[in-house]
């Protein structure tokens, strides 16, 4: 092909979380929690339950087992077998998150799961993301399907960094885009699949097996359809260039198999038509370099192309490998797993692109193919003929305005060469802000991967997918020094009264630069946050750290609470004239919040400072609304 964080807790436990005061000191970091995977913004929150009502939420259907709400958590019990509760609605693109705690297990192999595609009736088949209490085992985390025959089809397994055990809250999140899903454990992606088989109407579920498990903060958020964007906590997407072309003959099914076994997220290959119009997988314009034949591909019939040896040039034991047709490649991916990043090689007519689209649809692979090309007209043809296929534009040099061009072409990804991106890496952030992913070609060294991680790119096209997958694993374990960030104070989910003045505590490590904002405005670690000066309600702290190992972003929230005690503190501590102070305290004592709000506003800028009057009036009205 190519040439030139800690999740939220319930309101009740937030009050008990307390505050810690910690400031940046010498750039050292103690990781308190990784960022939760990022989703599309804005996104519709379809489900948001913390179970503080004390009863099962409306629309939640306990199919079997014992399900009840206890102390603000949903508790499911299974003495044996699979027991589930269903809810939500069918979504193609969503993030499903929950705080999960094993309360009791029959044995360490017992498990709980987030149901990703489960009929409301609980009937099979259904797909789940499973976590064992012994989650550090090799199959501690799984993606699996329960078939109509009652057998398990386990497609992916991995080990978590530690065992969930019993009595420990674990933040679990699964991000689903069609047949693809990412498994996040305490904010870190540990596994990915492209093997989900989606139904037309399956919703979400919680499942327990041989255990008693409690759940809190269950949320389901609809995401934008561009699953190519890399969430926070996820490693670089691994894209195998022409298959695993460093280990097997390029653009063959053998290279595809090696790439699949290496852990590639996508197989990248090229397509061109034979003389009789059959789309074949081949990079060069001729067959001379990679087969025992000669001639231009467009001058050879499909029968002539199928007779060529496409493997012996690479190594003797690949003798007999054949050039695959696009249909053969897609059939292999459909049956054995994997996704295709398909480059339309060179200029193609509308009819030639239509033939490619026809093959993709005939092989039922429209949800697993991503089309890219250097040729803008080929992309325009693809968009007109198959708007369901995501598009990527390949570039050897950067355009003057990649964002504008991406919008014009309807791109899901803008894919520059490594050399081109290095001239202006800031375009990554610009493209991300427009919802466009960045896939860089063709990069085979760990030094370059680390640099690209720092740029924030989404994926890397490489001849060495196994090495990149291993590098990603080391990255997740901290082996390459990715920046780490924690907001220690105010604690995530903290509820502050008006009298509190916590220090903004941020701890970072392996970071060259750290940027902190409070509600989008610049903030400084170590500064005192005066709760009497902040509006009542939720406030957001965002910290971004950049270093040689990449970029890490953490977002936390705290809430300033409006209550009578805090309101009294505001009146007493503001520079209010004595008469006005006495009048407002009397109104507060009598619970006359509407009059108090009006009084503060009427005397603002005279007996009551303007900024204090605004906050006093807002808190009084909040108390009035609360009854």
Residue pairs with C-beta under 8 A, 6 or more apart in sequence:
1 241
1 242
1 251
1 268
1 269
1 270
1 283
1 343
1 345
2 241
2 268
2 343
2 394
2 417
2 441
2 442
2 461
4 396
4 417
5 33
5 34
5 35
5 36
5 187
5 232
5 233
5 492
5 554
5 555
5 556
6 32
6 33
6 34
6 36
6 171
6 186
6 187
6 492
6 556
7 36
7 97
7 99
7 171
7 173
7 187
7 217
8 14
8 217
8 492
8 493
8 557
9 17
9 99
9 169
9 216
9 217
9 493
10 50
10 51
10 52
10 72
10 73
10 216
10 217
11 50
11 52
11 495
12 52
12 72
13 72
13 493
14 493
14 494
14 495
14 559
15 495
17 491
17 492
17 493
17 494
18 491
18 494
19 489
19 490
19 491
19 494
19 500
19 502
20 488
20 489
20 491
20 505
21 488
21 489
21 502
21 503
21 505
22 488
22 489
22 503
22 505
22 506
22 507
23 503
23 504
23 505
23 506
23 525
23 526
24 506
24 507
24 508
24 514
24 525
24 526
25 507
27 508
27 509
27 510
27 511
28 507
28 508
28 509
29 483
29 484
29 485
29 486
29 507
29 508
29 509
29 510
29 511
30 486
30 507
30 509
31 484
31 485
31 486
31 509
32 486
32 487
32 488
32 507
33 171
33 186
33 187
33 486
33 492
33 554
34 186
34 187
34 188
34 232
34 233
34 552
34 554
35 187
35 232
35 233
35 485
35 552
35 553
35 554
35 555
36 97
36 171
36 173
36 184
36 187
36 232
36 233
36 555
37 95
37 173
37 175
37 182
37 184
37 187
37 189
37 231
37 232
37 233
37 234
38 229
38 231
38 232
38 233
38 553
39 95
39 175
39 221
39 223
39 231
40 93
40 222
40 223
40 224
40 226
40 229
40 435
43 95
43 221
43 222
43 223
43 224
44 221
44 222
45 219
45 220
45 221
45 222
46 88
46 89
46 91
46 94
46 220
46 221
46 222
47 87
47 88
47 204
47 218
47 219
47 220
48 218
48 219
48 220
49 57
49 74
49 217
49 218
49 219
50 72
50 216
50 217
50 218
51 57
51 69
51 72
51 73
51 74
51 215
51 216
52 72
53 69
54 69
54 72
55 69
56 62
56 67
56 68
56 69
56 74
56 85
57 87
59 87
60 85
60 86
60 87
61 85
61 86
61 87
61 120
61 122
62 85
63 83
63 84
63 85
63 86
63 121
63 122
64 82
64 83
64 84
64 122
65 76
65 77
65 78
65 83
65 84
65 85
65 208
66 75
66 76
66 77
66 83
67 74
67 75
67 76
67 77
67 83
67 85
68 74
68 75
69 75
70 214
72 216
73 101
73 214
73 215
73 216
74 85
74 206
74 214
74 215
74 216
74 218
75 103
75 212
75 213
75 214
75 215
76 83
76 84
76 85
76 112
76 206
76 207
76 208
76 212
76 213
76 214
76 215
77 83
77 208
77 211
77 212
78 208
78 209
78 210
78 211
78 212
79 106
79 210
80 106
80 210
81 209
81 210
82 146
82 207
82 208
82 209
83 207
83 208
83 209
84 115
84 118
84 122
84 205
84 206
84 207
84 208
85 205
85 206
86 115
86 118
86 119
86 120
86 121
86 122
86 203
86 204
86 205
87 203
87 204
87 205
88 203
88 204
88 220
89 203
90 117
90 199
90 200
90 201
90 202
90 203
91 176
91 203
91 220
91 222
92 176
92 177
92 178
92 198
92 225
93 176
93 177
93 178
93 222
93 223
93 224
93 225
93 227
94 175
94 176
94 220
94 221
94 222
94 223
95 173
95 174
95 175
95 176
95 219
95 220
95 221
95 223
96 114
96 116
96 129
96 173
96 174
96 176
96 204
96 219
96 220
97 171
97 172
97 173
97 174
97 217
97 218
97 219
97 220
97 221
98 114
98 172
98 173
98 206
98 215
98 216
98 217
98 218
98 219
99 169
99 170
99 171
99 172
99 215
99 216
99 217
100 112
100 131
100 164
100 169
100 170
100 171
100 172
100 213
100 214
100 215
101 166
101 167
101 168
101 169
101 170
101 213
101 214
101 215
101 216
102 112
102 133
102 164
102 165
102 166
102 167
102 168
102 211
102 212
102 213
103 166
103 167
103 211
103 212
103 213
103 214
104 166
104 211
104 212
105 133
105 166
105 210
105 211
105 212
106 210
106 211
107 210
108 132
108 133
108 134
108 137
108 163
109 132
109 133
109 134
109 137
109 210
110 132
110 133
110 209
110 210
110 211
111 130
111 131
111 132
111 133
111 208
111 209
111 210
111 211
112 130
112 131
112 206
112 207
112 208
112 209
112 211
112 213
113 128
113 129
113 130
113 131
113 144
113 206
113 207
113 208
113 209
114 128
114 129
114 172
114 174
114 204
114 205
114 206
114 207
115 126
115 127
115 128
115 203
115 204
115 205
115 206
115 207
116 127
116 128
116 129
116 174
116 176
116 181
116 196
116 202
116 204
117 126
117 127
117 196
117 197
117 198
117 199
117 202
117 203
118 126
118 127
118 128
118 202
118 203
118 204
118 205
119 126
119 199
119 201
119 202
119 203
120 201
120 203
122 205
124 146
124 147
124 148
124 150
125 145
125 146
125 147
125 148
125 197
125 199
126 145
126 146
126 202
126 205
127 143
127 144
127 145
127 196
127 197
127 198
127 202
128 143
128 144
128 145
128 146
128 205
128 207
129 141
129 142
129 143
129 172
129 174
129 181
129 183
130 141
130 142
130 143
130 144
131 140
131 141
131 160
131 164
131 170
131 172
131 185
132 139
132 140
132 141
132 164
133 163
133 164
133 165
133 166
133 211
134 140
134 163
134 164
135 141
135 159
135 160
135 162
135 163
135 164
135 170
135 185
136 159
136 160
136 161
136 162
136 163
137 159
137 163
138 157
138 158
138 159
139 154
139 157
139 159
140 157
140 158
140 159
140 160
140 163
140 164
141 157
141 158
141 159
141 160
141 183
141 185
141 190
141 191
142 154
142 156
142 157
143 154
143 155
143 156
143 181
143 183
143 191
143 193
143 195
143 196
144 152
144 153
144 154
144 155
145 152
145 153
145 155
145 197
146 152
146 153
147 153
155 193
155 195
155 337
156 183
156 191
156 192
156 193
156 195
157 191
158 183
158 190
158 191
159 190
160 185
160 190
161 185
161 186
161 188
161 190
161 477
164 170
169 216
170 185
170 186
171 184
171 185
171 186
171 187
172 184
172 185
173 184
173 187
174 181
174 182
174 183
174 184
175 181
175 182
175 184
175 223
175 227
175 231
176 196
177 223
177 225
177 227
178 196
178 198
178 227
178 367
178 368
179 194
179 195
179 196
179 197
179 198
179 367
179 368
180 192
180 193
180 194
180 196
180 227
180 339
181 192
181 193
181 196
182 189
182 191
182 192
182 231
182 234
183 189
183 190
183 191
183 192
183 193
184 190
184 231
184 233
184 234
187 232
187 233
188 233
188 476
189 231
189 233
189 234
189 235
189 476
190 476
192 265
194 265
194 337
194 338
194 339
194 368
195 337
204 220
206 215
206 218
224 435
226 390
226 412
226 435
226 436
226 437
228 237
228 370
228 390
228 412
228 413
228 437
228 439
228 458
228 459
229 432
229 435
229 437
229 458
230 236
230 237
230 437
230 457
230 458
230 459
232 552
232 553
235 472
235 473
235 475
235 476
236 449
236 452
236 453
236 457
236 458
236 459
236 460
236 468
236 472
236 475
237 265
237 266
237 439
237 458
237 459
237 460
238 262
238 263
238 264
238 265
238 266
238 459
238 460
238 462
238 465
238 468
238 469
238 472
239 264
239 265
239 266
239 267
239 268
239 341
239 439
239 459
239 460
239 461
239 462
239 465
240 255
240 256
240 259
240 262
240 264
240 266
240 267
240 268
240 461
240 462
240 463
240 465
241 250
241 268
241 441
241 442
241 461
241 462
241 463
241 465
242 250
242 251
242 255
242 268
242 269
242 270
242 283
242 463
243 250
243 251
243 252
243 254
243 255
243 256
243 258
243 259
243 267
243 268
243 269
244 255
244 256
244 258
244 259
244 262
244 264
244 463
244 464
244 465
244 466
245 251
245 255
245 463
246 444
246 463
246 464
247 255
247 258
247 262
247 466
248 254
248 255
248 257
248 258
248 314
248 318
249 255
249 290
249 310
249 311
249 313
249 314
249 315
249 318
249 321
250 283
250 290
250 314
251 269
251 270
251 281
251 282
251 283
251 290
251 310
251 323
251 324
252 281
252 310
252 311
252 318
252 321
252 322
252 323
252 324
253 321
253 324
253 328
253 329
253 332
254 311
254 318
254 321
256 267
256 269
256 329
256 332
256 333
256 338
257 336
258 466
259 267
259 338
259 465
260 267
260 336
260 337
260 338
262 465
262 466
262 469
263 465
263 466
263 469
264 338
264 465
264 469
265 339
265 459
266 338
266 339
266 340
266 341
266 370
266 459
267 333
267 338
267 339
267 340
267 341
268 340
268 341
268 342
268 343
268 461
269 281
269 329
269 340
269 341
269 342
269 343
270 281
270 282
270 283
270 342
270 343
270 345
271 279
271 280
271 281
271 282
271 326
271 342
271 343
271 344
271 345
271 356
272 279
272 280
272 282
272 285
272 297
272 298
272 345
272 346
273 279
273 280
273 297
273 298
273 348
273 352
273 355
274 280
274 297
274 298
274 300
274 301
274 302
274 304
274 305
275 298
275 299
275 300
275 301
275 302
276 301
276 302
277 352
277 355
278 302
278 325
279 325
279 326
279 327
279 355
279 356
279 359
280 297
280 302
280 305
280 323
280 324
280 325
280 326
281 323
281 324
281 325
281 326
281 329
282 290
282 297
282 323
282 345
283 290
283 345
284 290
284 297
285 296
285 297
285 298
285 346
286 294
286 295
286 296
286 297
287 293
287 294
287 295
287 296
287 297
287 300
287 305
287 308
287 323
288 294
288 295
289 313
290 310
290 313
290 314
291 308
291 309
291 310
291 313
291 323
292 308
292 309
292 312
292 313
293 300
293 304
293 307
293 308
297 305
302 325
305 323
306 322
306 323
308 322
308 323
309 319
309 320
309 321
309 322
310 321
310 322
310 323
311 318
311 319
311 320
311 321
312 318
312 319
312 320
312 321
324 332
326 342
326 356
326 359
326 360
327 359
327 362
327 363
329 340
330 340
330 359
330 360
330 363
330 365
330 369
331 363
332 338
333 339
333 340
333 365
333 368
334 363
334 364
334 365
334 368
338 368
339 368
339 369
339 370
340 365
340 368
340 369
340 370
341 370
341 372
341 392
341 439
341 461
342 356
342 369
342 370
342 371
342 372
343 371
343 372
343 373
343 394
344 353
344 356
344 371
344 372
344 373
344 375
344 378
344 379
344 382
345 373
346 374
346 375
347 375
347 377
347 378
348 356
348 375
348 377
348 378
348 381
349 381
350 381
350 384
350 385
353 378
353 381
353 382
353 385
354 381
354 385
356 382
357 382
357 385
357 386
357 389
360 366
360 369
360 386
360 389
361 386
366 386
366 388
366 389
367 388
369 389
370 389
370 390
370 391
370 392
370 412
370 413
371 379
371 382
371 389
371 390
371 391
371 392
372 379
372 391
372 392
372 393
372 394
372 413
372 415
372 439
373 379
373 382
373 392
373 393
373 394
374 393
374 394
374 395
374 396
376 393
376 409
379 391
379 393
379 409
379 411
380 409
382 389
382 391
383 389
383 391
383 409
383 410
387 410
390 412
390 413
391 409
391 410
391 411
391 412
391 413
392 411
392 412
392 413
392 414
392 415
392 437
392 439
393 405
393 406
393 409
393 411
393 413
393 414
393 415
394 415
394 416
394 441
395 402
395 414
395 415
395 416
395 417
395 420
396 416
396 417
396 420
397 416
397 417
397 420
398 416
398 420
398 421
398 423
398 424
398 427
399 405
402 414
402 427
402 430
402 431
402 436
403 427
403 430
403 431
403 433
403 434
403 436
405 411
405 414
406 414
406 431
406 434
406 436
407 434
411 436
412 436
412 437
413 436
413 437
413 438
413 439
413 458
414 427
414 431
414 436
414 437
414 438
415 438
415 439
415 440
415 441
415 461
416 427
416 438
416 440
416 441
417 440
417 441
417 442
418 440
418 441
418 442
418 443
418 448
418 452
421 427
421 428
421 438
421 440
421 452
421 455
421 457
422 451
425 455
427 438
428 438
428 455
428 456
428 457
429 456
431 437
431 438
432 438
432 456
437 458
437 459
438 456
438 457
438 458
438 459
439 457
439 458
439 459
439 460
439 461
440 452
440 457
440 459
440 460
440 461
441 460
441 461
442 461
442 462
442 463
443 449
443 452
443 460
443 461
443 462
444 462
444 463
444 464
444 467
446 467
446 471
446 480
449 460
449 468
449 471
450 480
450 548
450 549
450 550
452 460
453 475
453 482
453 549
453 550
453 551
454 546
454 547
454 548
454 549
454 550
454 551
456 550
456 551
460 468
462 468
471 480
474 480
475 482
475 549
475 550
478 484
480 549
480 550
481 510
481 547
481 548
481 549
482 510
482 547
482 549
482 550
482 552
483 508
483 509
483 510
483 511
483 545
483 546
483 547
483 549
483 550
483 551
483 552
484 508
484 509
484 510
484 511
484 545
484 552
485 506
485 507
485 508
485 511
485 514
485 543
485 544
485 545
485 552
485 553
485 554
486 506
486 507
486 508
486 554
487 505
487 506
487 541
487 543
487 554
487 556
488 505
488 506
488 507
489 502
489 503
489 504
489 505
490 496
490 502
490 504
490 529
490 541
490 556
490 558
491 556
491 558
492 556
492 557
492 558
493 556
493 557
493 558
493 559
494 502
494 558
494 559
495 558
495 559
495 561
496 502
496 531
496 558
496 559
496 560
496 561
497 531
497 560
497 561
497 563
497 565
497 566
497 569
498 531
498 532
498 560
498 561
498 565
498 566
498 567
498 569
498 570
498 619
499 531
499 532
499 565
499 566
499 569
500 531
501 528
501 529
501 530
501 531
502 528
502 529
502 531
503 526
503 527
503 528
503 529
504 516
504 518
504 523
504 524
504 525
504 526
504 527
504 528
504 529
504 541
505 525
505 526
506 514
506 516
506 525
506 543
508 514
508 543
508 545
510 545
510 547
510 548
510 549
511 545
511 546
511 547
511 552
512 546
512 547
512 548
513 545
513 546
513 547
514 525
514 543
514 544
514 545
515 522
515 543
515 544
515 545
516 522
516 523
516 524
516 525
516 541
516 542
516 543
517 523
517 541
517 542
518 529
518 539
518 540
518 541
519 539
519 540
520 540
520 542
523 541
531 560
531 566
532 566
532 569
532 570
532 573
532 574
532 615
533 611
533 615
534 560
535 560
535 615
535 618
536 560
536 561
536 562
536 615
536 618
536 619
536 622
537 559
537 560
538 557
538 558
538 559
539 557
539 558
539 559
539 560
540 555
540 556
540 557
541 555
541 556
541 557
541 558
542 553
542 554
542 555
543 553
543 554
543 555
544 551
544 552
544 553
545 551
545 552
545 553
562 618
562 619
562 622
562 623
562 626
563 623
564 588
564 623
566 619
567 588
567 596
567 616
567 619
567 620
567 623
568 585
568 588
570 612
570 615
570 616
570 619
571 581
571 584
571 585
571 588
571 616
572 581
572 585
574 608
574 609
574 612
574 616
575 609
575 612
576 584
576 607
576 608
576 609
576 612
577 607
577 608
579 607
580 599
580 603
580 607
580 608
583 599
584 596
584 599
584 600
584 608
584 616
587 593
587 595
587 596
587 599
588 596
588 620
593 620
593 621
593 623
593 624
594 620
594 621
594 624
596 616
596 617
596 620
597 616
597 617
597 618
597 620
597 621
597 624
598 617
600 608
600 612
600 613
600 616
600 617
600 620
601 613
601 617
603 613
604 610
604 613
604 614
605 613
608 616
